Amino acid sequence: MFGQNTYLIAQVLGFFSFTIGLFAFYQKQDNKLKFWMAILCLMNMFHFLLLNSFSSAFCAAVSMIRNLITIKVRSRWLMVIFMLFSLSGFYSIQRPTEALGVMGICVGTYSLFMLDGIRLRQGLLAGSLLWLCNNIALGSIGGSMLEFFSATMNAVTLYRLYGDKGMDLNLVQESAKR
């Protein structure tokens, strides 16, 4: 009975994460994206703990702290520290597919510290796809939906950013003709 209730609570938290994730990846401003991703990671940490995936919960906790720090700080040294800390998630892997979550946090760490704008979203899209595979393997319904729709929303935002960039280029080209 307790196991079934725990599983149900985990799935409910996964659906909350799903909702927060959609909102996060719709953001055009990098700092708003990072803040909402930190909230998402907090929710995911509890979600993964209830699904008995300690590696994924660890990665979510590290991601939350990382996302908040990258709002104010961009440092190669700090990225290396977070990357090494993230890689320590390999020590808590219980299933081989959980390695995908650890790889996902590494891609996200590099992206959040070293990239911005369109390249940031491209990196986060790659991380989302790794996490999607991890979540499917864990049986995380909300988490799988989150990563699928996060990847989709991220792709839509990339399209919007490319559109904005194209409009800017068109304005520059038109003013150069005058």
GIVEN-V912556 format. One record per helix or strand of 3 or more residues. SS is the DSSP state (@ for helix, = for strand). FROM is the first residue (numbers start at 1). LEN is the number of residues. If there is no record, write none. Layout:
((SS	FROM	LEN) (SS	FROM	LEN))
This chain:
((@	2	24) (@	30	21) (@	54	19) (@	76	17) (@	96	19) (@	117	22) (@	141	37))
